[in-house]
Amino acid sequence: MKRLHLHVIVDSLSRAVGFYSGLFGARPCCAGPTYANWRIDEPPMNFAASQTNRPRGIAHFGIEVETPDELPAIDRALRGRSRTAAGTPWEVSVRKQQVHRKETTS
């Protein structure tokens, strides 16, 4: 299963946890002093919020896949005009092996 990944930067992590937990109907699956992460089944999503010194908004988006064999097709789809037009960093990761490929836009 492919899962959308979205990571946002927030001003207040505690307010974000309250808001997104209510929106998703679930508490974060993991959290720390500066981040929280939700794994949602419907729609399939890995949503992360963090509080950093960066401006709030979208940090990056990505696609999470089950096996390394799926990475080349996703990489091809995210390259070129559609990726650069968005202007937002993206990543592709494999859930079970925790293999990550990141690319940023300038």
C-alpha positions in Angstrom: 0.0 0.0 0.0 1.2 3.5 -0.8 0.8 6.0 1.9 0.9 9.8 1.5 3.4 11.5 3.9 2.9 15.2 4.9 5.1 17.0 7.4 4.0 20.4 8.7 5.8 22.9 10.9 3.5 24.4 13.6 3.8 27.2 16.2 2.5 25.1 19.1 2.9 21.4 19.2 0.4 20.9 22.0 -2.3 22.8 20.1 -1.4 20.9 16.9 -1.7 17.6 18.7 -5.1 18.5 20.0 -6.3 19.7 16.6 -5.0 16.9 14.5 -6.0 14.2 17.0 -9.6 15.5 16.8 -9.4 15.8 13.0 -8.1 12.2 12.6 -10.0 10.7 15.5 -6.7 9.3 16.8 -3.8 10.2 19.1 -0.3 10.3 17.6 1.4 6.9 17.2 4.7 8.4 18.3 5.8 11.8 19.7 8.6 13.6 21.3 9.2 17.1 22.7 9.2 18.7 19.2 7.2 16.3 17.0 4.2 14.1 16.7 3.3 11.5 14.1 0.0 10.0 13.1 -0.4 6.9 10.9 -3.9 7.1 9.4 -5.5 4.2 7.5 -8.3 6.1 5.8 -7.1 7.8 3.7 -3.7 6.1 4.0 -1.4 8.8 5.4 1.7 9.4 7.5 1.2 12.8 9.0 3.8 14.6 11.0 3.8 17.9 12.8 6.9 19.5 14.4 7.7 22.7 16.2 11.0 24.1 15.1 12.6 27.5 14.5 11.6 27.3 10.8 8.5 29.2 9.5 5.3 27.3 9.9 3.7 25.6 6.9 4.6 22.5 4.8 8.0 21.1 5.5 7.8 18.4 2.9 5.6 15.8 1.4 6.3 12.3 0.2 5.1 8.8 -0.6 5.7 5.8 1.7 5.9 2.4 -0.1 6.1 -1.1 1.2 9.1 -2.4 -0.7 12.3 -1.1 -2.3 11.0 -2.4 -5.7 8.4 0.4 -5.7 10.9 3.2 -5.4 12.0 3.6 -9.1 8.5 4.2 -10.3 7.7 6.7 -7.6 11.0 8.5 -8.2 10.3 8.8 -11.9 6.8 10.2 -11.2 8.1 12.8 -8.8 10.8 14.1 -11.1 10.6 16.8 -13.8 8.1 19.6 -14.2 5.5 18.4 -11.8 8.0 18.2 -8.9 9.8 21.5 -9.6 6.5 23.4 -10.2 5.4 22.5 -6.7 8.5 24.1 -5.1 8.1 21.9 -2.0 10.7 19.3 -0.9 9.6 15.6 -1.2 10.8 12.3 -0.1 10.2 8.7 -0.9 10.6 6.1 1.8 10.1 2.4 2.4 8.1 1.7 5.5 9.6 -1.7 6.6 13.2 -1.1 5.9 13.3 2.6 6.7 15.1 3.4 3.5 14.8 7.1 2.6 15.4 9.0 -0.5 15.1 12.7 -0.2 15.3 15.5 -2.7 14.9 19.2 -2.1 13.9 21.9 -4.5 15.8 25.2 -4.6 
